[in-house]
Amino acid sequence: MSKTIEIIVARDGSTTVQTRGFAGGSCREATRLLEKALGQVTEERLTAEFHLTQASQEQKAASR
């Protein structure tokens, strides 16, 4: 699975950063600079991918 970072800007100027394809906390490292540039983080929702280890992510990808 490819790694994707999506930035959504709402009409009111608020932003949402969503990641796909990252295992564990690697998504936080990948978005750290973006979040810093965009301003204060007001909410964080962790996906199921966050709770996967890198090994289980690779096994899942290999089985496809």
mmCIF file of the C-alpha atoms, coordinates in Angstrom:
data_MODEL
# 
_entry.id   MODEL 
# 
loop_
_atom_site.group_PDB 
_atom_site.id 
_atom_site.type_symbol 
_atom_site.label_atom_id 
_atom_site.label_alt_id 
_atom_site.label_comp_id 
_atom_site.label_asym_id 
_atom_site.label_entity_id 
_atom_site.label_seq_id 
_atom_site.pdbx_PDB_ins_code 
_atom_site.Cartn_x 
_atom_site.Cartn_y 
_atom_site.Cartn_z 
_atom_site.occupancy 
_atom_site.B_iso_or_equiv 
_atom_site.pdbx_formal_charge 
_atom_site.auth_seq_id 
_atom_site.auth_comp_id 
_atom_site.auth_asym_id 
_atom_site.auth_atom_id 
_atom_site.pdbx_PDB_model_num 
ATOM 1  C CA . MET A 1 1  ? 0.000   0.000   0.000  1.00 0.00 ? 1  MET A CA 1 
ATOM 2  C CA . SER A 1 2  ? 1.332   3.408   -0.885 1.00 0.00 ? 2  SER A CA 1 
ATOM 3  C CA . LYS A 1 3  ? 1.707   6.080   1.771  1.00 0.00 ? 3  LYS A CA 1 
ATOM 4  C CA . THR A 1 4  ? -0.537  9.110   1.399  1.00 0.00 ? 4  THR A CA 1 
ATOM 5  C CA . ILE A 1 5  ? -0.917  12.355  3.343  1.00 0.00 ? 5  ILE A CA 1 
ATOM 6  C CA . GLU A 1 6  ? -4.082  14.296  2.563  1.00 0.00 ? 6  GLU A CA 1 
ATOM 7  C CA . ILE A 1 7  ? -4.629  17.884  3.715  1.00 0.00 ? 7  ILE A CA 1 
ATOM 8  C CA . ILE A 1 8  ? -8.201  19.147  3.673  1.00 0.00 ? 8  ILE A CA 1 
ATOM 9  C CA . VAL A 1 9  ? -8.899  22.873  4.053  1.00 0.00 ? 9  VAL A CA 1 
ATOM 10 C CA . ALA A 1 10 ? -12.495 23.727  4.989  1.00 0.00 ? 10 ALA A CA 1 
ATOM 11 C CA . ARG A 1 11 ? -14.252 26.937  3.991  1.00 0.00 ? 11 ARG A CA 1 
ATOM 12 C CA . ASP A 1 12 ? -13.776 28.291  7.512  1.00 0.00 ? 12 ASP A CA 1 
ATOM 13 C CA . GLY A 1 13 ? -10.001 27.848  7.172  1.00 0.00 ? 13 GLY A CA 1 
ATOM 14 C CA . SER A 1 14 ? -9.719  24.863  9.490  1.00 0.00 ? 14 SER A CA 1 
ATOM 15 C CA . THR A 1 15 ? -7.530  22.033  8.245  1.00 0.00 ? 15 THR A CA 1 
ATOM 16 C CA . THR A 1 16 ? -7.550  18.270  8.587  1.00 0.00 ? 16 THR A CA 1 
ATOM 17 C CA . VAL A 1 17 ? -4.512  16.077  7.971  1.00 0.00 ? 17 VAL A CA 1 
ATOM 18 C CA . GLN A 1 18 ? -5.250  12.433  7.164  1.00 0.00 ? 18 GLN A CA 1 
ATOM 19 C CA . THR A 1 19 ? -2.763  9.659   6.529  1.00 0.00 ? 19 THR A CA 1 
ATOM 20 C CA . ARG A 1 20 ? -3.091  6.286   4.833  1.00 0.00 ? 20 ARG A CA 1 
ATOM 21 C CA . GLY A 1 21 ? -0.615  3.455   4.476  1.00 0.00 ? 21 GLY A CA 1 
ATOM 22 C CA . PHE A 1 22 ? 1.479   4.281   7.555  1.00 0.00 ? 22 PHE A CA 1 
ATOM 23 C CA . ALA A 1 23 ? 1.953   1.685   10.299 1.00 0.00 ? 23 ALA A CA 1 
ATOM 24 C CA . GLY A 1 24 ? 2.200   2.623   13.928 1.00 0.00 ? 24 GLY A CA 1 
ATOM 25 C CA . GLY A 1 25 ? 3.479   6.033   14.884 1.00 0.00 ? 25 GLY A CA 1 
ATOM 26 C CA . SER A 1 26 ? 5.267   6.609   11.578 1.00 0.00 ? 26 SER A CA 1 
ATOM 27 C CA . CYS A 1 27 ? 2.288   8.744   10.520 1.00 0.00 ? 27 CYS A CA 1 
ATOM 28 C CA . ARG A 1 28 ? 3.071   11.201  13.315 1.00 0.00 ? 28 ARG A CA 1 
ATOM 29 C CA . GLU A 1 29 ? 6.658   11.596  12.142 1.00 0.00 ? 29 GLU A CA 1 
ATOM 30 C CA . ALA A 1 30 ? 5.511   12.035  8.535  1.00 0.00 ? 30 ALA A CA 1 
ATOM 31 C CA . THR A 1 31 ? 3.048   14.805  9.430  1.00 0.00 ? 31 THR A CA 1 
ATOM 32 C CA . ARG A 1 32 ? 4.997   16.523  12.215 1.00 0.00 ? 32 ARG A CA 1 
ATOM 33 C CA . LEU A 1 33 ? 6.280   19.408  10.080 1.00 0.00 ? 33 LEU A CA 1 
ATOM 34 C CA . LEU A 1 34 ? 2.926   19.878  8.341  1.00 0.00 ? 34 LEU A CA 1 
ATOM 35 C CA . GLU A 1 35 ? 1.112   20.095  11.667 1.00 0.00 ? 35 GLU A CA 1 
ATOM 36 C CA . LYS A 1 36 ? 3.655   22.583  12.972 1.00 0.00 ? 36 LYS A CA 1 
ATOM 37 C CA . ALA A 1 37 ? 3.248   24.763  9.871  1.00 0.00 ? 37 ALA A CA 1 
ATOM 38 C CA . LEU A 1 38 ? -0.563  24.616  10.003 1.00 0.00 ? 38 LEU A CA 1 
ATOM 39 C CA . GLY A 1 39 ? -0.824  25.609  13.667 1.00 0.00 ? 39 GLY A CA 1 
ATOM 40 C CA . GLN A 1 40 ? -2.153  24.134  16.879 1.00 0.00 ? 40 GLN A CA 1 
ATOM 41 C CA . VAL A 1 41 ? -3.544  20.591  16.825 1.00 0.00 ? 41 VAL A CA 1 
ATOM 42 C CA . THR A 1 42 ? -7.019  20.653  18.375 1.00 0.00 ? 42 THR A CA 1 
ATOM 43 C CA . GLU A 1 43 ? -8.026  17.024  17.884 1.00 0.00 ? 43 GLU A CA 1 
ATOM 44 C CA . GLU A 1 44 ? -6.412  13.715  17.015 1.00 0.00 ? 44 GLU A CA 1 
ATOM 45 C CA . ARG A 1 45 ? -8.213  10.578  15.861 1.00 0.00 ? 45 ARG A CA 1 
ATOM 46 C CA . LEU A 1 46 ? -6.116  7.444   15.572 1.00 0.00 ? 46 LEU A CA 1 
ATOM 47 C CA . THR A 1 47 ? -6.982  4.935   12.854 1.00 0.00 ? 47 THR A CA 1 
ATOM 48 C CA . ALA A 1 48 ? -6.689  1.162   12.973 1.00 0.00 ? 48 ALA A CA 1 
ATOM 49 C CA . GLU A 1 49 ? -3.446  1.499   10.977 1.00 0.00 ? 49 GLU A CA 1 
ATOM 50 C CA . PHE A 1 50 ? -1.903  3.397   13.884 1.00 0.00 ? 50 PHE A CA 1 
ATOM 51 C CA . HIS A 1 51 ? -2.224  0.290   16.042 1.00 0.00 ? 51 HIS A CA 1 
ATOM 52 C CA . LEU A 1 52 ? -0.492  -1.959  13.486 1.00 0.00 ? 52 LEU A CA 1 
ATOM 53 C CA . THR A 1 53 ? 3.196   -2.708  13.639 1.00 0.00 ? 53 THR A CA 1 
ATOM 54 C CA . GLN A 1 54 ? 5.368   -2.321  10.544 1.00 0.00 ? 54 GLN A CA 1 
ATOM 55 C CA . ALA A 1 55 ? 5.666   -6.132  10.243 1.00 0.00 ? 55 ALA A CA 1 
ATOM 56 C CA . SER A 1 56 ? 1.908   -6.691  10.275 1.00 0.00 ? 56 SER A CA 1 
ATOM 57 C CA . GLN A 1 57 ? 1.460   -3.899  7.708  1.00 0.00 ? 57 GLN A CA 1 
ATOM 58 C CA . GLU A 1 58 ? 3.981   -5.588  5.380  1.00 0.00 ? 58 GLU A CA 1 
ATOM 59 C CA . GLN A 1 59 ? 2.290   -8.999  5.832  1.00 0.00 ? 59 GLN A CA 1 
ATOM 60 C CA . LYS A 1 60 ? -1.076  -7.456  4.997  1.00 0.00 ? 60 LYS A CA 1 
ATOM 61 C CA . ALA A 1 61 ? 0.338   -5.845  1.841  1.00 0.00 ? 61 ALA A CA 1 
ATOM 62 C CA . ALA A 1 62 ? 2.100   -9.051  0.755  1.00 0.00 ? 62 ALA A CA 1 
ATOM 63 C CA . SER A 1 63 ? -1.097  -11.090 1.008  1.00 0.00 ? 63 SER A CA 1 
ATOM 64 C CA . ARG A 1 64 ? -2.880  -8.910  -1.568 1.00 0.00 ? 64 ARG A CA 1 
# 
